[in-house]
Amino acid sequence: MKKRSKFAPIFVALILFLMYLPILVVIVYSFNESKYSNWTGFTFDWYDKLFSNKAIGASVINSLKVGVTSCLLSIVIGTAGAIGMNKSKFKFKSMLENLSLVPIMIPEIILGMAYLAFFTFLDIELGFTTLIISHTMFCIPYVFINVQSRLVGIDPHFVEAARDMGASPVRAFFDITLPLISPAIISGALLAFAMSIDDVVISYFVTGATTNTLPLKVFSMLKTGVTPEINALCTVMLVIVWTAIGLGLALKRVRNLQSK
């Protein structure tokens, strides 16, 4: 029987402290009365300025629109592609599956330049539409990979049994296949949404002068120096993320208690 080292908890605590120390500094200095690094007093003024900043509010709405739209489109395209690939048998199937991973492996700056060259070649005006197209393109692989890996583990006899009992292909898909792959679709969609809402590099290349997302707005604000207003924005985003994680863990715990 292996003995647990008495230094293991200390090591883990040290690693966690170093990981979350920058985040704690951001949270603390969001309440700093001075806009410089030296602490001068406690205040909520930067949160008032944040919530009254119309430019940040507009960028948040744009980011949500782009994220939700590209996420929904990637769900449809990625799921359809994974199902079609799973049912198809042809010579270059493995090559196409590997090509589907290319947008994930290519550096974002190259993808951004490629999308910009493509839109310029087609004479498409940069703006909200090009943002959605670009985000959808690099979000599709996340849904595709999750759904495809789930389809591999599904017993095909389930669908065959439904067909033998008189179900049409569409009915068999909605009654058998879709419920089985729905966890993979949800996980892929959440990952795609997170990648879209967080993107800076690709959005920088394909956005127009009148369209701004939250990451681009924060990036432009950082050029003039980090202010407590940006720290307040980061703190609000952290609270939203931690709340979502807490709700997810609570729901999981409730389901576990109900299943017992």
LUMTINU-370637 format. One record per residue: x, y, z of N, C-alpha, C, O in turn. Coordinates in steps of 0.1 Angstrom, whole numbers, padded with zeros to 4 digits, always signed. Atoms other than C-alpha are relative to their C-alpha. Example, Ala and Ser with C-alpha at 12.3 -4.5 7.8 and 13.67 -1.06 7.14 Angstrom:
+0009-0012+0000+0123-0045+0078+0009+0012+0000+0019+0012+0007;-0009-0011+0000+0137-0011+0071-0008+0011+0008-0003+0022+0009;
end
This chain:
+0008-0012+0000+0000+0000+0000+0009+0013+0000+0018+0014+0008;-0008-0013+0001+0014+0034-0010-0003+0009+0010-0015+0012+0013;+0002-0010-0010+0019+0060+0016-0001+0013-0006+0006+0017-0015;+0003-0013+0005+0006+0094+0010+0010+0010+0006+0012+0010+0018;-0010-0009-0005+0033+0121+0013-0007+0011+0008-0018+0016+0004;+0006-0010-0009+0026+0146+0041+0002+0014-0006-0004+0024-0002;-0002-0013+0007+0039+0174+0018-0009+0002-0012-0009+0013-0018;+0009-0001+0011+0013+0167-0009-0010+0011+0001-0012+0019-0008;+0010-0011-0002-0014+0190+0005+0006+0014-0001+0001+0023-0006;-0007-0013+0000+0012+0218+0010+0003+0003-0015+0002+0015-0019;-0004-0003+0014+0024+0214-0026-0012+0004-0009-0012+0013-0016;+0012-0003+0007-0012+0214-0040-0005+0014+0004-0009+0022-0005;+0005-0014-0004-0021+0245-0019+0009+0011-0006+0004+0021-0010;-0010-0010+0005+0011+0263-0031-0003+0002-0015-0003+0013-0020;+0003-0001+0014+0002+0255-0068-0013+0008-0002-0013+0017-0011;+0013-0007+0001-0034+0267-0063+0002+0015+0003-0004+0024-0003;-0002-0014-0004-0022+0299-0046+0007+0007-0011+0003+0019-0014;-0007-0007+0011+0002+0307-0074-0009+0002-0013-0008+0012-0020;+0009-0001+0011-0025+0300-0100-0010+0011+0002-0013+0019-0008;+0011-0009-0002-0052+0322-0084+0005+0013+0006-0003+0022+0008;-0005-0013-0005-0029+0350-0070-0003+0011-0010-0008+0022-0005;+0003-0011+0009-0032+0371-0102-0014+0004+0000-0018+0015-0002;+0014-0002+0001-0069+0367-0102-0005+0008+0013-0013+0017+0012;+0003-0007-0013-0071+0378-0065+0005+0014-0001-0002+0023+0005;-0005-0013+0001-0050+0408-0073-0009+0009-0009-0012+0020-0005;+0010-0007+0009-0074+0418-0101-0013+0004+0008-0018+0015+0007;+0012-0003-0007-0104+0415-0078+0002+0011+0011-0006+0019+0012;-0002-0010-0010-0088+0435-0050+0002+0013-0005-0004+0023+0000;-0003-0013+0006-0076+0463-0072-0012+0006-0008-0012+0017-0012;+0013-0005+0006-0111+0466-0088-0007+0009+0010-0016+0017+0006;+0006-0009-0010-0120+0483-0055+0009+0011+0004+0007+0018+0014;-0010-0010-0003-0090+0506-0055-0005+0014-0004-0010+0016-0015;+0005-0014+0002-0099+0543-0052+0009+0007-0011+0004+0015-0019;-0008-0006+0009-0069+0552-0073+0001-0008-0013-0001-0020-0012;-0001+0007+0012-0065+0543-0110+0014-0005-0003+0016-0012-0013;-0013+0004+0001-0029+0536-0105+0002-0012+0009-0007-0016+0017;-0003+0013-0007-0012+0505-0089+0000+0002+0015-0002-0008+0022;-0001-0002-0014-0008+0520-0055-0014+0001+0007-0022+0007+0001;+0013+0000-0007-0036+0514-0030-0002+0012+0008+0006+0016+0016;+0003-0012-0008-0053+0545-0017-0013+0000+0007-0015+0008+0016;+0013+0001-0007-0087+0534-0005-0010-0009-0007-0008-0013-0018;+0010+0009+0005-0118+0513-0010-0011+0008-0006-0016+0018-0001;+0011-0006+0007-0145+0523-0035-0007-0009-0009-0001-0019-0014;+0008+0007+0011-0173+0511-0058-0001+0008-0012-0009+0005-0021;+0002-0009+0011-0169+0539-0082+0003-0006-0014-0003-0003-0024;-0004+0006+0013-0152+0518-0109-0011-0009-0005-0013-0011-0017;+0011+0008+0004-0182+0495-0109-0011+0008-0006-0018+0005-0015;+0010-0010+0005-0205+0525-0114+0003+0004-0014-0005+0005-0023;-0005-0005+0013-0184+0537-0143-0001-0012-0010-0004-0009-0022;+0001+0012+0009-0184+0501-0158-0014-0001-0005-0016-0003-0017;+0014+0003+0003-0222+0497-0157-0006+0012-0008-0016+0010-0014;+0005-0011+0007-0227+0532-0171+0008+0002-0013+0004+0012-0021;-0008-0001+0013-0202+0527-0200-0008-0007-0011-0009-0019-0012;+0008+0005+0011-0224+0523-0231+0008-0008-0010+0003-0017-0016;-0008+0007+0010-0195+0512-0253+0003-0014+0005+0002-0023-0004;-0002+0014-0005-0188+0482-0231-0012-0008+0000-0012-0020-0004;+0012+0007+0001-0224+0474-0229-0003-0005-0014-0008-0016-0017;+0003+0004+0014-0227+0474-0267+0009-0011-0004+0005-0020-0012;-0009+0011+0003-0196+0452-0270-0004-0013+0006-0002-0024+0000;+0005+0012-0006-0210+0427-0246-0012-0006-0008-0012-0018-0010;+0011+0005+0008-0242+0425-0266+0005-0006-0014+0000-0016-0018;-0006+0005+0012-0222+0421-0298+0007-0014+0002+0005-0023-0006;-0007+0013-0003-0201+0393-0282-0010-0011+0002-0009-0022-0003;+0011+0010-0002-0233+0375-0271-0007-0004-0013-0010-0016-0015;+0007+0003+0013-0249+0378-0305+0009-0009-0009+0004-0019-0014;-0009+0008+0008-0218+0365-0323+0002-0014+0006+0002-0024-0001;-0003+0013-0007-0212+0337-0297-0012-0009-0002-0010-0021-0005;+0012+0009+0001-0248+0324-0297-0003-0004-0014-0006-0016-0017;+0003+0003+0014-0253+0326-0335+0010-0010-0005+0006-0020-0011;-0010+0010+0005-0220+0309-0343-0001-0013+0007+0002-0023+0001;+0002+0013-0007-0226+0283-0316-0011-0008-0006-0010-0020-0008;+0011+0007+0005-0260+0274-0330+0003-0005-0014+0000-0017-0018;-0004+0005+0014-0246+0272-0366+0010-0011+0001+0009-0020-0007;-0010+0011-0001-0217+0251-0355-0006-0013+0005-0002-0024+0002;+0007+0012-0004-0241+0227-0337-0006-0007-0012-0005-0019-0013;+0007+0006+0012-0261+0222-0369+0010-0006-0009+0009-0018-0013;-0010+0004+0010-0231+0219-0392+0009-0011+0006+0011-0022-0001;-0009+0010-0006-0208+0200-0368-0007-0014+0002-0002-0024+0000;+0007+0012-0003-0235+0175-0358-0004-0008-0013-0002-0020-0014;+0003+0006+0013-0246+0169-0394+0012-0007-0006+0012-0017-0012;-0013+0005+0006-0210+0164-0405+0004-0012+0008+0009-0022+0001;-0004+0011-0007-0203+0140-0377-0008-0012-0003-0003-0024-0004;+0009+0011+0003-0234+0119-0384+0003-0006-0014+0003-0018-0016;-0002+0004+0014-0227+0119-0421+0014-0008-0001+0015-0018-0008;-0013+0007+0000-0190+0109-0415-0001-0014+0006+0006-0023+0002;+0001+0013-0007-0200+0081-0391-0007-0010-0009-0004-0022-0008;+0008+0009+0009-0224+0066-0417+0007-0003-0013+0003-0013-0020;-0006+0001+0013-0201+0070-0447+0012-0009+0001+0019-0010+0011;-0012+0008+0001-0174+0046-0458+0006+0002-0014+0000-0003-0024;-0006-0003+0013-0151+0058-0485+0015+0000+0002+0020+0000+0014;-0014+0002-0001-0114+0057-0492+0007+0011+0008+0017+0008+0015;-0007-0012-0006-0104+0092-0480-0007+0004+0013-0006+0016+0017;+0008-0004-0012-0126+0092-0448+0010+0004+0011+0007+0015+0017;-0009-0003-0011-0097+0092-0424+0008+0013-0003+0010+0021+0007;-0007-0012+0004-0080+0120-0443-0009+0012+0003-0005+0023+0008;+0010-0011-0003-0112+0142-0441-0002+0002+0015-0003+0013+0020;+0002-0001-0014-0115+0134-0404+0012+0008+0006+0010+0016+0015;-0012-0008-0005-0079+0147-0398-0001+0014-0005+0004+0023+0002;+0001-0014+0005-0086+0178-0420-0010+0008+0009-0008+0020+0010;+0010-0007-0008-0115+0186-0397+0007+0006+0013+0001+0015+0019;-0008-0005-0012-0089+0192-0369+0009+0012-0003+0015+0018+0006;-0010-0010+0004-0069+0217-0389-0003+0014+0007+0006+0020+0012;+0002-0013-0006-0087+0249-0376+0004+0000+0015+0006+0011+0020;-0004+0000-0014-0079+0238-0340+0015+0001+0001+0020+0007+0010;-0015+0001-0001-0042+0231-0347+0007+0012-0006+0018+0016-0002;-0006-0012+0006-0035+0262-0369+0000+0012+0010-0010+0014+0016;+0000-0012-0008-0024+0293-0350-0011+0010-0004-0013+0011-0016;+0011-0008+0003-0052+0318-0347+0004+0012-0009-0004+0017-0017;-0004-0011+0009-0032+0346-0364+0001-0004-0014-0002+0004-0023;+0000+0004+0014-0028+0325-0395-0015-0001-0005-0018+0002-0016;+0015+0001+0004-0066+0317-0395-0006+0014-0002-0013+0016-0012;+0005-0014+0001-0073+0354-0390+0004+0006-0013-0004+0012-0020;-0005-0006+0013-0051+0364-0420-0007-0007-0011-0010-0001-0022;+0007+0008+0011-0067+0336-0441-0014+0005-0002-0018+0007-0013;+0013-0005+0001-0102+0347-0433-0001+0014-0006-0009+0017-0014;+0000-0013+0005-0093+0383-0440+0003+0000-0015-0004+0008-0023;-0003+0001+0014-0078+0374-0474-0012-0006-0008-0015-0001-0019;+0012+0006+0006-0109+0353-0482-0011+0010-0002-0017+0011-0013;+0010-0010+0001-0133+0381-0474+0003+0011-0010-0005+0017-0017;-0005-0011+0009-0112+0406-0493-0001-0005-0014-0005+0003-0023;+0001+0006+0013-0111+0383-0523-0014+0000-0005-0017+0003-0017;+0014+0000+0004-0149+0380-0523-0006+0014+0001-0018+0015-0002;+0005-0013-0001-0153+0417-0517-0011+0001+0010-0021+0008+0007;+0010+0000-0011-0173+0411-0485+0004+0010+0010+0015+0010+0015;-0003-0011-0010-0175+0441-0462+0002-0006+0014-0007-0014+0019;-0003+0005-0013-0160+0434-0428-0010+0006+0010-0013+0017+0010;+0009-0004-0010-0184+0435-0399-0006-0011+0007+0000-0021+0009;+0007+0010-0008-0210+0415-0380-0001-0013-0008+0001-0024-0002;+0001+0012+0008-0215+0390-0408+0013-0008-0001+0013-0020+0001;-0013+0007+0001-0178+0382-0413+0004-0005+0014+0011-0016+0014;-0003+0005-0014-0175+0378-0375-0007-0013+0002-0001-0023+0007;+0007+0012-0002-0202+0352-0374+0005-0012-0009+0006-0023-0004;-0005+0011+0009-0189+0333-0405+0014-0005+0006+0016-0017+0006;-0013+0005-0005-0153+0332-0390-0001-0008+0013+0005-0018+0014;+0002+0007-0013-0164+0322-0355-0007-0014-0003-0003-0023+0004;+0007+0013+0003-0187+0295-0370+0010-0010-0005+0010-0022-0002;-0010+0009+0006-0158+0281-0390+0009-0006+0010+0012-0018+0009;-0010+0006-0010-0134+0276-0361-0007-0006+0012+0000-0012+0020;+0008+0007-0011-0162+0265-0337-0005-0014-0005-0007-0022+0004;+0005+0013+0005-0174+0236-0360+0008-0012+0005+0002-0021+0010;-0008+0012-0004-0145+0213-0351-0003-0005+0014-0002-0017+0017;+0002+0004-0014-0153+0214-0314-0013-0008+0001-0013-0018+0009;+0012+0008+0000-0188+0201-0320+0002-0013-0007-0003-0023-0003;-0003+0012+0008-0177+0177-0347+0007-0011+0007+0003-0022+0007;-0008+0010-0007-0151+0160-0326-0008-0006+0012-0007-0019+0014;+0008+0006-0012-0174+0156-0295-0011-0009-0005-0012-0020+0001;+0011+0009+0005-0203+0142-0315+0005-0012-0007+0000-0023-0005;-0005+0012+0007-0182+0119-0336+0006-0010+0010+0004-0022+0008;-0005+0010-0010-0165+0104-0305-0011-0007+0007-0010-0018+0011;+0011+0006-0007-0199+0098-0290-0007-0010-0009-0012-0020-0005;+0007+0009+0010-0213+0082-0322+0008-0013-0001+0002-0024-0003;-0008+0012+0001-0184+0057-0322-0004-0010+0011-0004-0022+0009;+0003+0009-0011-0195+0044-0288-0015-0004+0001-0019-0012+0010;+0014+0004+0000-0232+0040-0297-0002-0013-0008+0003-0015-0019;+0003+0013+0007-0244+0005-0305-0010+0002-0011-0021+0007-0009;+0009-0003+0011-0259+0006-0340-0012-0009+0000-0022-0006-0007;+0012+0009-0001-0284-0022-0330-0011+0008+0006-0023+0004+0003;+0011-0008-0005-0304+0005-0312-0008+0006-0011-0021+0005-0011;+0006-0005+0012-0312+0022-0344-0007-0010-0009-0018-0009-0014;+0005+0011+0008-0317-0010-0362-0013-0006+0006-0022-0010-0001;+0012+0005-0007-0342-0022-0336-0012+0009-0002-0023+0005-0004;+0011-0010+0003-0362+0010-0340-0005-0001-0014-0017+0000-0016;+0004+0001+0014-0362+0006-0378-0008-0013-0002-0018-0013-0009;+0008+0012+0001-0374-0030-0374-0014+0001+0005-0023-0006+0001;+0013-0002-0006-0403-0018-0353-0008+0010-0007-0019+0014-0003;+0008-0009+0008-0415+0005-0380+0004+0015+0000-0003+0022-0007;-0004-0014-0001-0397+0038-0372+0007+0004-0013+0015-0003-0018;-0007-0005+0012-0387+0059-0401+0014+0005+0003+0017+0006+0015;-0013-0005-0003-0351+0071-0404+0000+0013+0008+0008+0015+0017;+0001-0013-0008-0361+0106-0391-0005-0003+0014+0001+0002+0023;+0005+0003-0014-0381+0091-0362+0011-0007+0008+0012-0005+0020;-0011+0007-0007-0352+0068-0353+0011+0009+0004+0017+0008+0015;-0010-0010-0004-0328+0097-0353-0005+0008+0012+0003+0010+0022;+0004-0008-0011-0349+0119-0330-0003-0008+0013-0002-0002+0024;+0004+0008-0012-0360+0091-0307+0012-0008+0006+0012-0011+0018;-0011+0008-0004-0327+0071-0305+0013+0007+0000+0020+0009+0010;-0013-0005+0002-0297+0088-0319+0002+0014+0007+0012+0016+0014;-0001-0013-0006-0303+0124-0308+0001+0000+0015+0009+0007+0021;-0002+0001-0015-0309+0116-0271+0013-0005+0005+0019-0001+0015;-0012+0006-0004-0278+0095-0270+0012+0010-0003+0022+0009+0005;-0012-0009+0003-0255+0122-0286-0002+0014+0006+0006+0023+0004;+0002-0014-0005-0271+0152-0269+0010+0005+0011+0013+0016+0011;-0011-0005-0009-0245+0153-0240+0012+0005-0008+0018+0015-0004;-0011-0004+0008-0218+0155-0267-0003+0013-0007+0006+0021-0008;+0004-0012+0006-0237+0182-0285+0001+0012+0009+0006+0022+0006;+0000-0010-0010-0241+0202-0254+0015+0004+0004+0018+0016+0005;-0014-0003-0004-0204+0199-0243+0007+0007-0012+0015+0016-0009;-0007-0007+0011-0192+0208-0278-0005+0014-0002+0002+0023-0006;+0006-0013+0001-0216+0237-0279+0005+0010+0010+0008+0021+0007;-0005-0009-0010-0204+0251-0246+0014+0003-0003+0019+0015+0000;-0014-0002+0004-0168+0247-0257+0001+0010-0011+0010+0019-0011;+0000-0010+0012-0176+0265-0290-0003+0014+0004+0002+0023+0000;+0005-0013-0005-0194+0293-0272+0012+0007+0008+0014+0019+0006;-0012-0005-0008-0164+0297-0248+0011+0005-0009+0017+0016-0007;-0011-0004+0010-0139+0299-0277-0005+0012-0007+0004+0021-0010;+0005-0012+0008-0161+0324-0296+0000+0012+0009+0004+0023+0005;+0002-0012-0009-0168+0347-0266+0014+0005+0005+0015+0016+0009;-0014-0004-0005-0130+0347-0257+0009+0004-0011+0020+0008-0009;-0009-0002+0011-0116+0352-0292+0004+0015-0002-0004+0024-0001;-0005-0013+0003-0094+0382-0299+0007+0001-0013+0004+0010-0021;-0008-0001+0012-0070+0374-0327-0008+0000-0013-0006+0009-0021;+0008+0002+0013-0094+0362-0354-0010+0012-0001-0011+0017-0012;+0009-0011+0001-0119+0389-0345+0006+0013-0004+0000+0021-0010;-0007-0013+0003-0093+0416-0348+0002+0001-0015+0002+0012-0020;-0003+0000+0015-0087+0406-0385-0013+0002-0008-0013+0008-0018;+0013+0000+0008-0124+0402-0396-0011+0009+0005-0021+0009-0002;+0011-0009-0004-0143+0428-0377+0001+0013-0007+0012+0017-0013;+0000-0013+0007-0153+0462-0391+0002+0011+0010+0004+0009+0022;-0003-0012-0009-0148+0497-0378-0012+0003+0009-0009+0008+0020;+0011-0003-0008-0183+0499-0364-0005-0012+0009-0014-0010+0016;+0004+0012-0007-0185+0464-0349+0012-0003+0010+0023-0005+0006;-0010+0002-0010-0167+0457-0316-0005-0011+0010-0016-0010+0014;+0003+0011-0010-0167+0426-0293+0007+0004+0013+0015+0012+0014;-0006-0003-0014-0159+0426-0256+0015-0003+0001+0022+0006+0006;-0015+0002+0000-0124+0410-0260+0007+0011-0007+0018+0016-0002;-0007-0010+0007-0115+0436-0286-0001+0014+0007+0008+0022+0007;+0002-0012-0008-0129+0464-0264+0010+0000+0011+0016+0011+0014;-0010+0001-0011-0108+0452-0235+0014+0002-0005+0022+0009+0002;-0013-0001+0006-0078+0449-0257+0004+0015-0003+0015+0019-0001;-0002-0014+0003-0082+0485-0269+0002+0008+0013+0009+0018+0013;-0001-0007-0013-0087+0497-0233+0014-0002+0007+0019+0007+0013;-0013+0003-0006-0055+0480-0222+0012+0007-0006+0022+0009+0000;-0011-0008+0007-0034+0500-0247+0003+0013+0007+0014+0018+0007;-0002-0012-0007-0039+0530-0225+0004-0002+0015+0005+0007+0023;-0003+0004-0014-0030+0511-0193-0011-0006+0007-0023-0003+0005;+0010+0007-0008-0048+0488-0169-0006+0010+0010+0001+0015+0019;+0007-0008-0010-0074+0508-0149-0009-0009+0008-0013-0020+0004;+0010+0008-0008-0097+0496-0121-0013-0003-0007-0020-0012-0003;+0013+0003+0008-0126+0498-0146+0002-0014-0007-0008-0022-0007;-0003+0013+0007-0110+0468-0165+0000-0011+0011-0005-0022+0009;+0000+0009-0011-0104+0451-0132-0014-0003+0005-0017-0015+0008;+0014+0002-0004-0141+0456-0123-0007-0009-0010-0015-0018-0007;+0006+0008+0011-0151+0441-0157+0005-0014+0002-0004-0024+0001;-0006+0013-0002-0128+0411-0151-0007-0007+0012-0010-0019+0012;+0006+0006-0012-0143+0406-0116-0014-0004-0003-0019-0014+0002;+0014+0003+0003-0179+0407-0129+0000-0013-0009-0009-0021-0006;+0000+0012+0009-0170+0381-0156+0004-0012+0009-0002-0023+0006;-0004+0011-0009-0153+0359-0129-0012-0004+0009-0014-0016+0010;+0011+0003-0008-0184+0361-0107-0011-0008-0008-0017-0017-0003;+0009+0007+0008-0206+0351-0136+0004-0015-0003-0004-0024-0002;-0006+0013+0002-0183+0321-0144-0001-0009+0012-0006-0020+0011;+0001+0008-0013-0181+0310-0108-0014-0004+0004-0017-0014+0009;+0014+0002-0003-0219+0313-0104-0005-0012-0009-0012-0020-0005;+0004+0011+0009-0224+0291-0135+0006-0013+0004-0001-0023+0003;-0007+0013-0005-0199+0265-0122-0007-0005+0012-0010-0017+0014;+0007+0004-0012-0216+0265-0088-0014-0005-0003-0018-0015+0003;+0014+0006+0003-0251+0260-0103+0001-0013-0007-0007-0022-0004;-0002+0013+0007-0237+0232-0125+0003-0011+0010-0003-0022+0009;-0004+0010-0010-0222+0214-0095-0012-0003+0009-0014-0014+0014;+0012+0002-0008-0254+0220-0075-0010-0009-0007-0016-0018-0001;+0010+0008+0007-0276+0205-0102+0005-0015-0001-0003-0024+0000;-0006+0014+0000-0252+0175-0105-0002-0007+0013-0005-0019+0013;+0002+0007-0013-0254+0169-0068-0015-0003+0002-0017-0014+0008;+0014+0003-0001-0292+0171-0069-0004-0013-0008-0011-0021-0003;+0002+0011+0008-0293+0146-0097+0005-0013+0006-0001-0024+0006;-0006+0012-0006-0270+0122-0079-0008-0004+0012-0010-0016+0015;+0009+0004-0011-0292+0124-0048-0013-0006-0004-0018-0015+0002;+0013+0006+0005-0323+0117-0068+0002-0014-0006-0008-0022-0005;-0002+0013+0006-0307+0087-0085+0002-0011+0010+0001-0022+0007;-0002+0009-0011-0299+0071-0052-0013-0006+0006-0012-0014+0015;
end
